[in-house]
Amino acid sequence: MKHGKKYVDSLKLIDKSKNYEASEAIALCVQTGKAKFDETVEVHVRLGVDNRHADQQVRGAIVLPNGTGKTVRVLAICKGDNVALAQEAGAEYVGAEEFTTKIQNEGWMDFDVLITTPDMMGLVGRLGKVLGPRGLMPNPKAGTVTPDIAKAIKEAKAGKIEYRLDKTNIIHCPIGKVSFGAEKVSENFNALLEAIIKAKPAAAKGQYVKSIAVTTTMGPSVRINTAKYI
C-alpha cells in the first residue's frame, strides 16, 4: 500500500523497533497528526483473553476526563416523564415507536448513541439485527439501558465511550483529538487503561495486556511499552 508524503514524513519520527513509554508515544502520535482536519487519536489494546468464553468478556464504559472532542447525537427511546427529562438533558431525538419504526423500515441511522430505559427494551430489542452489527444496541453494562436516562445522556454528551473486545480480542477506542495536545490525550488514555485493567476477568490467565498502540486517523501507529500494565 502506497502512503502519501505526510504519512512517510511522520513515519520517520517513529522507531518501529521500539516500544515507547505511554506519554512519549502519545506525544509522538499527536505530532504525526498532519491532516487538514482535526484527526482522532485512537488506542488499540490487545488482551490475553479468549472472548469465545463468556467468563472472559471485557466490556464497559467510561467518561473520559477530557471528552472525545466529538459531537455526539443521542437518540433516547422512552415514554412518560422520561421524555421531558431526556429533552432537558440534551438528546437530539426523543420518542418511542416512531423512531424504532423509522430505523426498521427506513434504515434511519442519524444518531451516534441510543439510550433507553429498561421498560422499553421489549420495543428496542426488536432492532437487534439492525443495531447490533453497528455497535449501537443499548446495553446495561455500557450504561445505555438505565432508569436514569438524563444522567446517561449527559454522560454521552460529555465524552462517555464504550470499550469492548472485537473478534480478535482487541479493544479499539477514540481517546481525543490531535488538537487536545499530548497532555489531555494522555489523561484520557490513562483513564481508559485503568478501566480496562479493573475489568480484567477472573478467568483470564497469563499476560492480560499483550500490546498497546496509538495512532491518529491518518497517521502511523506507535507502540507502547506494556510493562506497567501487566
Secondary structure, 3 states (H helix, E strand, C coil): CCCCHHHHHHHCCCCCCCCECHHHHHHHHHHCCCCCCCCEEEEEEEECCCCCCHHHCCEEEEECCCCCCCCCCEEEECCCHHHHHHHHHCCCEEECHHHHHHHHHHCCCCCCEEEECHHHHHHHHHHHHHHHHHCCCCCHHHCCECCCHHHHHHHHHHCEEEEEECCCCEEEEEEEEHHHCHHHHHHHHHHHHHHHHHCCCCCCCCCCEEEEEEEECCCCCEEECCHHHC
